[in-house]
Structure formats: C-alpha cells, structure tokens
Amino acid sequence: MANSFATPTIIAKEAALQVVNNMVMGNLVHRDFKNEFVKIGSTVTYRKPVKFVANSGADITSQIQDVKEYTDTITVDQRWNVAFSIPTQDLTLSIEKISERYIAPASIRLANRIDASLCGLYTSVYNTEGTAGTTPNTFALLGAASRKLNNYAVPMEDRRLVLNPAAHFQAADVLKSLNIPKTAEGALRRNYIGPLADMDTYMCQNIKSHTKGVGTGTPLIVGTITASTGNPNTAFAVTTDGWTNDTTGIVKAGDILTFAGCYGVNPISGDSTGELQEFVVTADANSGATTGPATINVLPAMVVTGAYKTCTAVPADNAVITLKANHVSNLAFHKNAFALVTCPLEVPQDASGSMMTYKDVSIRYIKWYDGRTDEQIFRLDVLYGVKCVYPEFAARLCG
C-alpha cells in the first residue's frame, strides 16, 4: 500500500534521525547552541568563561581585577550532500523500506563526514599522553589520558575517550570483565566500550593519524621571548633556529613541541604540573638558510602571570626544542572541548522539500522528477561548522 513517503517532512525527519543515530563524535561533543550562541552571517560567536585570581587579606585596594572576557567564533563552512535517484515505482514502498534502502545509507555518509571533521580537530589540541607510535594496551596506558585531564583541572563529569580501532580492541580486552550498560542508541551504542578511568570510552573509525613535519636538525630558541599578556588562545610566535637549512615543512600544523624550562601549570592554582608544557603548531613553517631559522606559531600563548597563566616561564635563549614523533591522535576530552553547530538551509520556493532539525542537527531534503528516466531524484544536505572550543579540556592519547 502506498504511504506518505512522498511527504518531504517525513523524509527530512527520517534523514535527520539517521544522521544523528549514525554519528559517534557528533554525539559526544557540545552542540546545544540555543542559549550561548548567536548566528552572525557565516559564523557563530561564543564567549569564553572569565577567569580570576584569588588573593589573600582584607584590603582589596590593590587587588581589584579588570575583567577580561574573550570571544571566539565558529565558522560554518562545511557543506556536504548526498544525491541519488530511485525508480518511481519505489515510491510505493513503506517508509521503513525506503529508509533501509536509501535514506539510511545516504545519512550514514553524512554522519561519517561530520565525525571526520570533528576528529580532525586534534590539530588544535596541545596536551598529549602516551607514547607516539605505540598503541596503548593496558589500563595504566589507556587511563593515563585521564591523569592528564586531571592535571589541567578538567571537570570530572562528561569526560570521553575516543579510540581508533587498534586501541579499541586493547581497551575492550582490558574491560572485558565489566558489565557494560546500554547508554545510547545507534552508532554511539554500538561503539561504546565502557567506563575507563572516569572516561566513557568509544571507538571511532575516523580518528586521525598525525604525520609530523621534517623536524630535522638541533632546534633551539633564539633570543629573549616576551610573554603574552593577552588571550591565551591567540597564536604565539616563537623564534627558533638550528633546524636543517632551507627545508620546506620543517614543522607542520598539528605538530607538538616542548621547550626546555617551560612547564605547564594547573589553570586553577597556577602551580606547576611538573611536566613540560606542550604546544601545538598552528601553521606550517619552513626553515631558512645558514642557521636554519624558523618562526613558529604555537598555542597556547605563553602567559606566565595572572588568571590566564599557561606556563611557569618563557623558555630561555638556546633552550632545547623537542618535536613529538608521528602518532595516532586518540582523543580524551570533556564534552565542551569540541563544538558542532549545524545551520538550517533554506528550501527554494519552487522546490519540493523540507528542512528538519533533530537534536540540534539540521538536514535539508529536496526532490525533483526526471521525466527522461522516470526517476525521482533526491538530495540531502548538511551545513555545519566544528571547532575545538576549549583545547585545554582535551588531550591526545598517542598511539
């Protein structure tokens, strides 16, 4: 019996549901923007939490602090679609059959693209744990990412660990004796491994591997570095030399660097973590001639005082620079570390279609008829943006 398959609203709703149910990373990050976010053209603007320093004593005359409130934006620039045609006689199929044959496979592809975009945000994450090139295979190695989050005062609730397939099997072996409860539907449930060191642990096939820049030579800091007094999430330029001369891509965006004498700090207390602060390279850099000089932009900015302090001190002249080797970038993070925002697409006035938002994920569906082949043509579109909103709330678990 023919049913309501031809109704655009039903198709759009089913597509949105299928996309949401087939995401892993997309269901683990922050995507509820109704209260915090304001759409401005092709960007979404958000405010970062204000930070303060606690002072002692009764007299606050010299302790009144200026409020520094930073904002940032997410660019809504990811546009993906799946288009397909079906014979008109299939329009008589039930919505369940249509979904199984056409909508679900198309939606899975869109969900996969969203997950891949989110996993690609590892290049903004500067804290790491684990050994590059070695898959973590014990509770201590897998759970080390939680220790790193603890060092940086990341909230205990809503922590996730997302692993590539190789690390997933190691984690599943570690947790095989546990009774894993049903916690979610769709792909998220299928890829749920279990709780590990205060993190809900999942597998995602879109976890990325990072290939570092050339990185050869004996790199050192050059001259005196002036600490930043501004936004710690603004790229910070570091002057270096000692790299191999005239080399393109001596470092690449996403590379992890440490500088001798520059230690990380707990963002609440400001005390040293006892570990060198890690910095992520924000843009590819080349080395020059003679002494192998290179100016490298990194995050976080080197802030050594105040509420936004990121490290104990700037590195001294000739401080040794260490570059982390190639690695798989498994991700440990608080939900709010990464953000996904989808924006509704307009349905053209002369088109048959519908736009549907389901759990803050918007999908547009449009159809038209091709009289040459007696086929109905469909397209599903998503428009979204992703960003690492709070890189300090995440860590790479290297493999």
C-alpha positions as CSV (number, residue, x, y, z in Angstrom):
1,M,0.0,0.0,0.0
2,A,1.3,3.5,-0.9
3,N,2.0,5.6,2.1
4,S,3.4,9.0,3.0
5,F,6.9,8.5,1.6
6,A,6.4,11.4,-0.8
7,T,5.8,13.8,2.1
8,P,9.0,15.9,2.3
9,T,8.7,16.4,6.1
10,I,8.7,12.7,6.8
11,I,11.8,12.2,4.6
12,A,13.6,15.1,6.2
13,K,12.8,13.9,9.7
14,E,13.9,10.3,8.9
15,A,17.2,11.6,7.4
16,A,17.9,13.8,10.4
17,L,17.2,10.9,12.8
18,Q,19.5,8.6,10.8
19,V,22.4,11.1,10.7
20,V,22.2,11.6,14.5
21,N,21.9,7.9,15.2
22,N,25.0,7.2,13.0
23,M,27.4,9.7,14.5
24,V,29.9,8.8,17.2
25,M,32.0,12.0,17.8
26,G,29.0,14.2,16.8
27,N,27.0,12.8,19.7
28,L,29.8,13.3,22.2
29,V,30.6,17.0,21.7
30,H,28.7,20.2,22.6
31,R,26.0,21.0,20.0
32,D,23.3,22.8,22.1
33,F,23.7,26.4,21.0
34,K,20.2,27.7,21.7
35,N,21.3,29.8,24.7
36,E,25.0,30.5,24.2
37,F,25.3,31.2,20.5
38,V,24.2,33.9,18.1
39,K,24.4,33.3,14.4
40,I,26.1,36.2,12.6
41,G,26.4,35.6,8.8
42,S,28.6,32.5,8.3
43,T,30.0,32.5,11.8
44,V,28.7,31.6,15.3
45,T,30.1,33.7,18.1
46,Y,30.6,32.5,21.7
47,R,32.0,33.8,24.9
48,K,34.8,32.2,26.9
49,P,34.4,31.9,30.7
50,V,36.0,34.8,32.6
51,K,38.9,33.8,34.9
52,F,40.1,35.4,38.1
53,V,43.0,35.1,40.6
54,A,42.2,34.5,44.3
55,N,44.1,37.0,46.6
56,S,44.6,37.0,50.4
57,G,43.9,39.6,53.0
58,A,41.2,42.0,53.9
59,D,42.3,45.1,51.9
60,I,41.4,44.7,48.3
61,T,42.6,48.2,47.2
62,S,45.4,46.8,45.0
63,Q,43.6,43.5,44.2
64,I,40.6,44.7,42.1
65,Q,40.9,42.9,38.8
66,D,40.0,44.0,35.3
67,V,37.5,41.7,33.7
68,K,39.0,40.1,30.6
69,E,36.2,38.4,28.6
70,Y,37.3,36.8,25.4
71,T,35.1,35.8,22.5
72,D,35.7,33.5,19.6
73,T,33.8,32.3,16.5
74,I,33.0,29.0,14.8
75,T,32.9,29.3,11.0
76,V,30.0,27.4,9.4
77,D,31.9,26.3,6.3
78,Q,31.4,22.6,5.9
79,R,28.8,21.8,3.2
80,W,28.2,18.1,2.3
81,N,25.4,16.4,0.4
82,V,24.3,13.0,-0.9
83,A,22.2,12.9,-4.1
84,F,20.6,9.8,-5.6
85,S,17.7,8.7,-7.8
86,I,15.2,5.9,-7.5
87,P,12.6,4.5,-9.9
88,T,9.2,6.0,-9.3
89,Q,7.6,2.6,-8.5
90,D,9.7,2.5,-5.4
91,L,7.7,5.5,-4.1
92,T,5.0,2.9,-3.1
93,L,7.4,1.3,-0.6
94,S,6.8,1.8,3.1
95,I,8.9,4.4,4.8
96,E,10.8,1.6,6.7
97,K,11.9,0.1,3.4
98,I,12.7,3.4,1.8
99,S,14.8,4.3,4.9
100,E,16.6,0.9,4.8
101,R,17.4,1.1,1.1
102,Y,18.1,4.7,0.5
103,I,17.9,7.2,3.4
104,A,20.0,5.3,5.9
105,P,23.0,4.6,3.6
106,A,22.9,8.3,2.5
107,S,22.7,9.6,6.0
108,I,25.5,7.3,7.2
109,R,27.8,9.0,4.7
110,L,26.8,12.5,6.1
111,A,27.3,11.3,9.7
112,N,30.7,10.0,8.7
113,R,31.7,13.3,7.3
114,I,30.7,15.2,10.4
115,D,32.6,12.7,12.6
116,A,35.7,13.0,10.4
117,S,35.6,16.8,10.7
118,L,35.4,16.6,14.5
119,C,38.2,14.1,14.7
120,G,40.3,16.4,12.6
121,L,40.2,19.0,15.4
122,Y,43.0,17.1,17.1
123,T,45.3,19.6,15.4
124,S,44.1,22.2,17.9
125,V,44.8,20.0,21.0
126,Y,48.2,20.6,22.6
127,N,48.3,18.3,25.6
128,T,49.3,14.7,25.0
129,E,49.7,11.4,26.8
130,G,51.1,8.1,25.8
131,T,54.0,7.0,23.5
132,A,54.0,8.1,19.9
133,G,53.8,5.0,17.6
134,T,52.8,2.5,20.4
135,T,49.1,1.5,20.8
136,P,48.1,1.9,24.5
137,N,47.3,-1.6,25.7
138,T,46.9,-1.6,29.5
139,F,44.6,0.1,31.9
140,A,47.5,2.3,33.0
141,L,48.4,3.4,29.5
142,L,44.8,3.9,28.4
143,G,43.8,5.7,31.6
144,A,46.8,8.0,31.5
145,A,44.8,10.4,29.5
146,S,42.5,10.9,32.5
147,R,45.5,11.9,34.6
148,K,46.4,14.5,32.0
149,L,42.9,15.9,32.2
150,N,43.2,16.0,36.0
151,N,46.5,17.9,35.7
152,Y,44.7,20.7,33.8
153,A,41.6,20.8,36.2
154,V,39.2,19.5,33.5
155,P,35.7,18.9,35.1
156,M,35.2,15.2,36.0
157,E,31.7,14.8,34.5
158,D,31.1,14.4,30.8
159,R,34.6,13.0,30.0
160,R,35.0,10.9,26.9
161,L,37.8,8.8,25.4
162,V,37.5,8.1,21.7
163,L,39.9,5.5,20.3
164,N,40.9,4.2,16.9
165,P,40.1,0.5,16.1
166,A,43.6,-0.7,17.2
167,A,43.3,0.9,20.6
168,H,39.6,0.0,20.8
169,F,40.4,-3.7,20.8
170,Q,43.0,-3.2,23.6
171,A,40.5,-1.3,25.7
172,A,37.8,-3.9,25.1
173,D,40.2,-6.6,26.3
174,V,41.0,-4.5,29.4
175,L,37.3,-4.0,30.1
176,K,36.0,-7.4,29.0
177,S,35.0,-8.5,32.6
178,L,32.8,-5.4,33.1
179,N,29.0,-5.5,32.6
180,I,28.5,-2.6,30.1
181,P,25.1,-0.9,30.4
182,K,23.1,0.3,27.5
183,T,23.7,4.0,27.4
184,A,22.8,5.2,23.9
185,E,21.2,4.3,20.6
186,G,22.6,3.8,17.1
187,A,26.3,4.0,16.3
188,L,27.1,5.5,19.7
189,R,25.8,2.5,21.4
190,R,27.4,0.0,19.0
191,N,30.8,1.7,19.5
192,Y,30.6,2.1,23.3
193,I,33.4,0.2,25.1
194,G,32.7,1.1,28.7
195,P,33.9,3.4,31.5
196,L,37.6,3.6,31.9
197,A,39.4,5.8,34.4
198,D,36.5,8.2,34.7
199,M,36.0,8.4,31.0
200,D,33.2,6.9,28.8
201,T,35.1,5.1,26.1
202,Y,34.2,4.7,22.5
203,M,35.6,3.6,19.2
204,C,35.5,5.8,16.0
205,Q,37.0,4.8,12.7
206,N,37.6,8.5,11.9
207,I,40.3,9.0,14.5
208,K,43.3,10.6,12.7
209,S,47.0,9.8,12.5
210,H,49.4,12.7,12.6
211,T,52.5,12.9,10.4
212,K,54.9,15.5,11.8
213,G,57.0,18.0,9.8
214,V,60.5,17.1,8.6
215,G,61.8,18.2,12.1
216,T,65.5,17.6,11.5
217,G,68.4,19.5,13.0
218,T,69.1,20.6,16.5
219,P,66.4,23.3,17.1
220,L,66.8,25.9,19.8
221,I,65.1,29.0,21.0
222,V,66.7,32.3,19.7
223,G,66.9,35.4,21.8
224,T,64.6,36.6,24.5
225,I,60.9,35.7,24.4
226,T,58.4,38.3,25.7
227,A,55.5,36.6,27.5
228,S,51.9,37.3,26.3
229,T,49.5,39.4,28.3
230,G,46.6,38.7,26.1
231,N,44.3,35.9,25.0
232,P,46.0,32.5,25.6
233,N,44.1,31.1,22.6
234,T,45.8,33.5,20.2
235,A,48.7,32.1,18.2
236,F,52.0,33.0,19.7
237,A,55.2,33.4,17.6
238,V,58.4,31.7,18.7
239,T,61.7,32.4,17.1
240,T,63.9,29.4,16.6
241,D,67.0,28.2,14.7
242,G,69.1,25.1,14.4
243,W,66.8,23.3,12.1
244,T,68.1,21.8,8.9
245,N,68.7,24.6,6.4
246,D,66.2,25.6,3.7
247,T,63.6,22.9,4.4
248,T,60.0,23.2,3.4
249,G,57.6,22.0,6.1
250,I,60.2,21.8,8.9
251,V,57.2,21.7,11.2
252,K,53.6,21.3,10.3
253,A,50.2,22.4,11.7
254,G,49.3,19.9,14.4
255,D,52.9,19.2,15.5
256,I,53.6,19.1,19.2
257,L,56.6,20.9,20.6
258,T,58.1,21.3,24.1
259,F,60.7,23.9,25.2
260,A,63.2,23.2,27.9
261,G,62.5,25.1,31.1
262,C,58.8,25.9,30.2
263,Y,56.5,23.9,32.4
264,G,52.7,23.6,32.4
265,V,50.5,24.9,35.2
266,N,47.3,23.9,36.8
267,P,44.8,26.6,35.5
268,I,43.1,26.9,38.8
269,S,46.0,27.1,41.2
270,G,48.7,28.3,38.8
271,D,51.1,25.8,40.3
272,S,53.5,23.8,38.0
273,T,52.3,20.4,36.9
274,G,56.0,19.3,37.0
275,E,55.8,18.4,33.2
276,L,56.9,20.5,30.3
277,Q,54.1,22.4,28.7
278,E,53.2,21.1,25.3
279,F,52.5,23.5,22.4
280,V,50.7,22.8,19.1
281,V,52.0,24.3,15.9
282,T,49.2,26.3,14.3
283,A,50.6,26.7,10.7
284,D,53.3,25.0,8.6
285,A,56.7,26.7,8.8
286,N,59.8,26.4,6.7
287,S,63.4,26.8,7.8
288,G,65.8,29.4,6.3
289,A,69.4,29.4,5.2
290,T,72.7,29.5,7.2
291,T,71.5,28.7,10.8
292,G,68.1,27.0,9.9
293,P,65.9,29.8,11.4
294,A,62.2,29.4,11.6
295,T,59.4,31.5,13.2
296,I,56.8,29.1,14.5
297,N,53.3,30.0,15.7
298,V,52.0,27.9,18.6
299,L,49.2,27.5,21.1
300,P,48.7,28.2,23.9
301,A,50.2,31.6,24.1
302,M,53.0,31.8,26.7
303,V,51.2,33.6,29.6
304,V,53.3,33.5,32.8
305,T,51.2,35.5,35.3
306,G,47.5,36.2,36.1
307,A,44.3,34.3,35.8
308,Y,45.1,33.1,32.2
309,K,48.6,31.7,33.1
310,T,49.6,28.8,30.8
311,C,53.2,28.1,31.8
312,T,55.7,28.8,34.5
313,A,58.2,30.8,32.4
314,V,59.1,31.5,28.8
315,P,62.0,29.4,27.6
316,A,65.4,30.9,27.7
317,D,67.7,31.7,24.8
318,N,69.1,28.4,23.4
319,A,66.5,26.3,25.2
320,V,66.2,22.9,23.5
321,I,63.1,22.2,21.4
322,T,61.7,18.7,21.2
323,L,59.2,17.6,18.5
324,K,56.8,14.7,19.1
325,A,57.1,11.8,16.6
326,N,54.3,10.6,14.3
327,H,51.3,9.2,16.2
328,V,47.7,8.3,16.2
329,S,45.7,11.0,17.8
330,N,43.1,9.2,20.0
331,L,41.2,11.9,21.9
332,A,40.3,12.2,25.6
333,F,38.1,15.3,26.3
334,H,35.4,16.9,28.2
335,K,32.2,17.3,26.2
336,N,32.7,21.1,25.9
337,A,36.2,20.8,24.4
338,F,34.7,20.5,20.9
339,A,31.6,22.0,19.3
340,L,29.4,21.2,16.4
341,V,26.9,23.7,15.0
342,T,24.6,22.9,12.1
343,C,22.7,25.6,10.4
344,P,19.4,25.2,8.6
345,L,19.5,25.5,4.8
346,E,16.7,27.3,3.0
347,V,14.3,25.2,0.9
348,P,14.0,27.0,-2.5
349,Q,10.4,28.3,-3.1
350,D,10.0,26.4,-6.3
351,A,11.3,23.1,-4.9
352,S,9.6,20.2,-3.2
353,G,11.5,19.6,0.0
354,S,11.8,20.2,3.8
355,M,14.3,21.2,6.4
356,M,14.3,19.3,9.7
357,T,16.2,19.8,12.9
358,Y,16.5,16.8,15.2
359,K,18.6,17.0,18.4
360,D,20.2,20.2,17.2
361,V,21.3,18.6,13.9
362,S,19.7,20.2,10.8
363,I,19.2,18.4,7.5
364,R,17.6,19.7,4.3
365,Y,15.8,17.3,1.9
366,I,14.8,18.2,-1.7
367,K,13.3,16.1,-4.5
368,W,12.5,16.5,-8.2
369,Y,11.3,14.3,-11.1
370,D,13.3,13.4,-14.1
371,G,10.9,12.6,-16.9
372,R,13.6,11.3,-19.2
373,T,14.2,8.3,-17.0
374,D,11.0,8.2,-14.9
375,E,13.1,8.5,-11.8
376,Q,12.7,10.6,-8.6
377,I,15.9,12.4,-7.7
378,F,16.7,13.3,-4.1
379,R,19.4,15.2,-2.3
380,L,20.2,15.5,1.4
381,D,22.4,18.5,2.5
382,V,24.1,19.4,5.8
383,L,25.8,22.7,6.6
384,Y,27.9,22.8,9.7
385,G,30.9,24.1,11.5
386,V,33.2,22.5,14.0
387,K,35.8,23.9,16.4
388,C,38.0,23.0,19.3
389,V,36.4,25.5,21.7
390,Y,38.4,24.7,24.8
391,P,41.7,22.9,23.8
392,E,42.7,22.9,27.5
393,F,39.8,20.5,28.0
394,A,41.3,17.8,25.8
395,A,44.3,15.6,25.3
396,R,45.7,13.4,22.6
397,L,46.3,9.8,23.7
398,C,49.1,8.9,21.3
399,G,49.2,5.5,19.6
